């Protein structure tokens, strides 16, 4: 089954896709796709699709 949920990760000065994928792996995820949908002063909010 493929699920889609939102996750919050810490903001960084050097934003790269490898940083985002590394942070998502800390949630135990292997994302199929992700998108940044919001940015706060301290975090990125991502919508992530992944296999459960």
N, CA, C and O atoms as a GROMACS GRO file, in nm:
protein
  208
    1UNK      N    1   0.084  -0.117   0.000
    1UNK     CA    2   0.000   0.000   0.000
    1UNK      C    3   0.089   0.124   0.000
    1UNK      O    4   0.192   0.127   0.067
    2UNK      N    5   0.049   0.224  -0.075
    2UNK     CA    6   0.122   0.351  -0.078
    2UNK      C    7   0.046   0.452   0.007
    2UNK      O    8  -0.074   0.474  -0.012
    3UNK      N    9   0.117   0.514   0.100
    3UNK     CA   10   0.060   0.615   0.189
    3UNK      C   11   0.119   0.751   0.157
    3UNK      O   12   0.230   0.761   0.103
    4UNK      N   13   0.045   0.856   0.190
    4UNK     CA   14   0.093   0.992   0.176
    4UNK      C   15   0.063   1.066   0.306
    4UNK      O   16  -0.052   1.070   0.351
    5UNK      N   17   0.167   1.125   0.366
    5UNK     CA   18   0.153   1.200   0.490
    5UNK      C   19   0.246   1.320   0.489
    5UNK      O   20   0.335   1.331   0.405
    6UNK      N   21   0.223   1.410   0.584
    6UNK     CA   22   0.311   1.525   0.599
    6UNK      C   23   0.410   1.500   0.712
    6UNK      O   24   0.378   1.439   0.814
    7UNK      N   25   0.533   1.548   0.691
    7UNK     CA   26   0.640   1.537   0.789
    7UNK      C   27   0.708   1.672   0.801
    7UNK      O   28   0.712   1.751   0.707
    8UNK      N   29   0.762   1.697   0.920
    8UNK     CA   30   0.832   1.823   0.949
    8UNK      C   31   0.979   1.789   0.975
    8UNK      O   32   1.010   1.702   1.057
    9UNK      N   33   1.070   1.858   0.903
    9UNK     CA   34   1.212   1.839   0.926
    9UNK      C   35   1.276   1.975   0.951
    9UNK      O   36   1.225   2.078   0.909
   10UNK      N   37   1.388   1.971   1.021
   10UNK     CA   38   1.458   2.095   1.056
   10UNK      C   39   1.510   2.166   0.932
   10UNK      O   40   1.556   2.102   0.837
   11UNK      N   41   1.502   2.296   0.934
   11UNK     CA   42   1.551   2.380   0.825
   11UNK      C   43   1.703   2.382   0.828
   11UNK      O   44   1.763   2.377   0.936
   12UNK      N   45   1.765   2.390   0.710
   12UNK     CA   46   1.910   2.395   0.698
   12UNK      C   47   1.950   2.508   0.604
   12UNK      O   48   1.872   2.551   0.520
   13UNK      N   49   2.072   2.556   0.620
   13UNK     CA   50   2.122   2.662   0.532
   13UNK      C   51   2.155   2.608   0.393
   13UNK      O   52   2.143   2.681   0.294
   14UNK      N   53   2.196   2.480   0.385
   14UNK     CA   54   2.238   2.421   0.259
   14UNK      C   55   2.138   2.314   0.217
   14UNK      O   56   2.160   2.194   0.239
   15UNK      N   57   2.028   2.356   0.157
   15UNK     CA   58   1.920   2.263   0.122
   15UNK      C   59   1.957   2.184  -0.004
   15UNK      O   60   1.981   2.241  -0.110
   16UNK      N   61   1.959   2.052   0.013
   16UNK     CA   62   1.983   1.960  -0.099
   16UNK      C   63   1.888   1.842  -0.083
   16UNK      O   64   1.845   1.812   0.028
   17UNK      N   65   1.855   1.777  -0.192
   17UNK     CA   66   1.765   1.662  -0.185
   17UNK      C   67   1.823   1.552  -0.098
   17UNK      O   68   1.748   1.480  -0.032
   18UNK      N   69   1.955   1.536  -0.098
   18UNK     CA   70   2.017   1.432  -0.014
   18UNK      C   71   1.991   1.459   0.135
   18UNK      O   72   1.974   1.365   0.212
   19UNK      N   73   1.989   1.587   0.175
   19UNK     CA   74   1.958   1.622   0.314
   19UNK      C   75   1.816   1.578   0.349
   19UNK      O   76   1.792   1.518   0.453
   20UNK      N   77   1.722   1.610   0.261
   20UNK     CA   78   1.582   1.576   0.286
   20UNK      C   79   1.564   1.425   0.293
   20UNK      O   80   1.496   1.375   0.383
   21UNK      N   81   1.624   1.351   0.201
   21UNK     CA   82   1.610   1.206   0.202
   21UNK      C   83   1.676   1.144   0.325
   21UNK      O   84   1.625   1.046   0.380
   22UNK      N   85   1.787   1.200   0.370
   22UNK     CA   86   1.854   1.153   0.493
   22UNK      C   87   1.763   1.176   0.614
   22UNK      O   88   1.749   1.088   0.699
   23UNK      N   89   1.701   1.294   0.622
   23UNK     CA   90   1.611   1.325   0.733
   23UNK      C   91   1.488   1.235   0.730
   23UNK      O   92   1.442   1.191   0.836
   24UNK      N   93   1.433   1.208   0.613
   24UNK     CA   94   1.316   1.121   0.604
   24UNK      C   95   1.351   0.978   0.643
   24UNK      O   96   1.266   0.906   0.696
   25UNK      N   97   1.474   0.936   0.617
   25UNK     CA   98   1.514   0.800   0.657
   25UNK      C   99   1.514   0.785   0.809
   25UNK      O  100   1.499   0.674   0.859
   26UNK      N  101   1.529   0.895   0.882
   26UNK     CA  102   1.522   0.891   1.028
   26UNK      C  103   1.382   0.853   1.077
   26UNK      O  104   1.365   0.806   1.189
   27UNK      N  105   1.280   0.874   0.991
   27UNK     CA  106   1.143   0.833   1.021
   27UNK      C  107   1.120   0.689   0.976
   27UNK      O  108   1.010   0.636   0.992
   28UNK      N  109   1.223   0.625   0.919
   28UNK     CA  110   1.210   0.489   0.869
   28UNK      C  111   1.144   0.484   0.732
   28UNK      O  112   1.086   0.382   0.694
   29UNK      N  113   1.153   0.593   0.657
   29UNK     CA  114   1.086   0.602   0.527
   29UNK      C  115   1.184   0.585   0.412
   29UNK      O  116   1.300   0.627   0.419
   30UNK      N  117   1.135   0.522   0.307
   30UNK     CA  118   1.202   0.521   0.178
   30UNK      C  119   1.103   0.585   0.081
   30UNK      O  120   1.021   0.515   0.021
   31UNK      N  121   1.111   0.717   0.066
   31UNK     CA  122   1.006   0.787  -0.009
   31UNK      C  123   1.006   0.754  -0.158
   31UNK      O  124   1.111   0.736  -0.220
   32UNK      N  125   0.885   0.744  -0.213
   32UNK     CA  126   0.867   0.732  -0.357
   32UNK      C  127   0.876   0.870  -0.421
   32UNK      O  128   0.932   0.889  -0.529
   33UNK      N  129   0.817   0.966  -0.350
   33UNK     CA  130   0.829   1.107  -0.391
   33UNK      C  131   0.796   1.196  -0.273
   33UNK      O  132   0.726   1.156  -0.180
   34UNK      N  133   0.848   1.317  -0.279
   34UNK     CA  134   0.823   1.414  -0.173
   34UNK      C  135   0.820   1.553  -0.234
   34UNK      O  136   0.872   1.576  -0.343
   35UNK      N  137   0.757   1.645  -0.162
   35UNK     CA  138   0.750   1.785  -0.205
   35UNK      C  139   0.747   1.873  -0.081
   35UNK      O  140   0.681   1.841   0.018
   36UNK      N  141   0.818   1.983  -0.087
   36UNK     CA  142   0.810   2.082   0.020
   36UNK      C  143   0.682   2.162  -0.004
   36UNK      O  144   0.665   2.224  -0.109
   37UNK      N  145   0.593   2.159   0.095
   37UNK     CA  146   0.465   2.227   0.078
   37UNK      C  147   0.451   2.352   0.164
   37UNK      O  148   0.360   2.432   0.144
   38UNK      N  149   0.542   2.369   0.261
   38UNK     CA  150   0.540   2.488   0.346
   38UNK      C  151   0.677   2.504   0.410
   38UNK      O  152   0.752   2.408   0.426
   39UNK      N  153   0.709   2.627   0.447
   39UNK     CA  154   0.835   2.658   0.514
   39UNK      C  155   0.805   2.752   0.630
   39UNK      O  156   0.739   2.854   0.613
   40UNK      N  157   0.855   2.715   0.750
   40UNK     CA  158   0.843   2.803   0.866
   40UNK      C  159   0.981   2.862   0.895
   40UNK      O  160   1.076   2.839   0.819
   41UNK      N  161   0.993   2.935   1.003
   41UNK     CA  162   1.123   2.991   1.039
   41UNK      C  163   1.226   2.882   1.070
   41UNK      O  164   1.346   2.902   1.050
   42UNK      N  165   1.179   2.768   1.119
   42UNK     CA  166   1.272   2.664   1.166
   42UNK      C  167   1.257   2.528   1.097
   42UNK      O  168   1.341   2.440   1.116
   43UNK      N  169   1.149   2.508   1.017
   43UNK     CA  170   1.123   2.376   0.960
   43UNK      C  171   1.074   2.383   0.816
   43UNK      O  172   1.021   2.484   0.770
   44UNK      N  173   1.094   2.270   0.744
   44UNK     CA  174   1.030   2.244   0.617
   44UNK      C  175   0.917   2.146   0.643
   44UNK      O  176   0.934   2.050   0.718
   45UNK      N  177   0.802   2.169   0.582
   45UNK     CA  178   0.691   2.077   0.590
   45UNK      C  179   0.684   2.008   0.452
   45UNK      O  180   0.674   2.073   0.348
   46UNK      N  181   0.690   1.875   0.457
   46UNK     CA  182   0.692   1.797   0.334
   46UNK      C  183   0.571   1.705   0.326
   46UNK      O  184   0.527   1.651   0.427
   47UNK      N  185   0.519   1.688   0.206
   47UNK     CA  186   0.424   1.583   0.179
   47UNK      C  187   0.503   1.470   0.115
   47UNK      O  188   0.575   1.491   0.017
   48UNK      N  189   0.490   1.350   0.172
   48UNK     CA  190   0.574   1.238   0.132
   48UNK      C  191   0.485   1.118   0.098
   48UNK      O  192   0.396   1.082   0.176
   49UNK      N  193   0.510   1.056  -0.017
   49UNK     CA  194   0.447   0.930  -0.054
   49UNK      C  195   0.548   0.818  -0.036
   49UNK      O  196   0.664   0.832  -0.077
   50UNK      N  197   0.505   0.707   0.027
   50UNK     CA  198   0.596   0.597   0.058
   50UNK      C  199   0.518   0.467   0.070
   50UNK      O  200   0.397   0.468   0.092
   51UNK      N  201   0.587   0.354   0.056
   51UNK     CA  202   0.524   0.225   0.074
   51UNK      C  203   0.518   0.189   0.221
   51UNK      O  204   0.612   0.214   0.296
   52UNK      N  205   0.405   0.131   0.261
   52UNK     CA  206   0.394   0.089   0.402
   52UNK      C  207   0.425  -0.058   0.417
   52UNK      O  208   0.421  -0.111   0.528
   0.00000   0.00000   0.00000
